[in-house]
Amino acid sequence: MSRRTVGFKRLKITTSLQNKPYGTFRLPTVSTQSLWERQPRALESEERSRQRRQAAALRERQRRLLETDEQRQKRREAAALRERRRRLLETDEQKRQRREAAALRERMRRMLETVEQTQRRRQAAALRQRLKRLQLTKPTNKTKA
């Protein structure tokens, strides 16, 4: 997280808590004028924001190329944790939307996949099914297989 985004987030907090007593102290009010001065992104063009996003994506790709396995693992775990937290907080409507979006993505993927990919996917599904069946019939300690 760059220094700029930190300031950006902090600024958002001060405006949302404006004039509201928070604990014992009040946060300083921010005039609209200074808001515009400190948040130039609200005024930037589509082209500029697209360029900024592309640059950020490029930096992220470079960073991922250079990261170690441990860092990758840590990043994945953090992402999984964020996802879990998000799912805990979501409403039924959001759940439905997420499932619909996932189903749509899957349909699109299947439409675009090659014959080999289809075969591979079906084989993987069959293997998963077999594994599940094996786990269901796994001998327990009581039966003494």
MODELLER restraints for C-alpha pairs under 7 A, 6 or more apart:
rsr = mdl.restraints
at = mdl.atoms
rsr.add(forms.Gaussian(group=physical.xy_distance, feature=features.Distance(at['CA:14:A'], at['CA:27:A']), mean=6.48, stdev=0.5))
rsr.add(forms.Gaussian(group=physical.xy_distance, feature=features.Distance(at['CA:15:A'], at['CA:30:A']), mean=6.72, stdev=0.5))
rsr.add(forms.Gaussian(group=physical.xy_distance, feature=features.Distance(at['CA:18:A'], at['CA:27:A']), mean=6.43, stdev=0.5))
rsr.add(forms.Gaussian(group=physical.xy_distance, feature=features.Distance(at['CA:18:A'], at['CA:29:A']), mean=5.67, stdev=0.5))
rsr.add(forms.Gaussian(group=physical.xy_distance, feature=features.Distance(at['CA:19:A'], at['CA:26:A']), mean=6.68, stdev=0.5))
rsr.add(forms.Gaussian(group=physical.xy_distance, feature=features.Distance(at['CA:19:A'], at['CA:29:A']), mean=6.72, stdev=0.5))
rsr.add(forms.Gaussian(group=physical.xy_distance, feature=features.Distance(at['CA:20:A'], at['CA:26:A']), mean=6.66, stdev=0.5))
rsr.add(forms.Gaussian(group=physical.xy_distance, feature=features.Distance(at['CA:139:A'], at['CA:145:A']), mean=6.04, stdev=0.5))
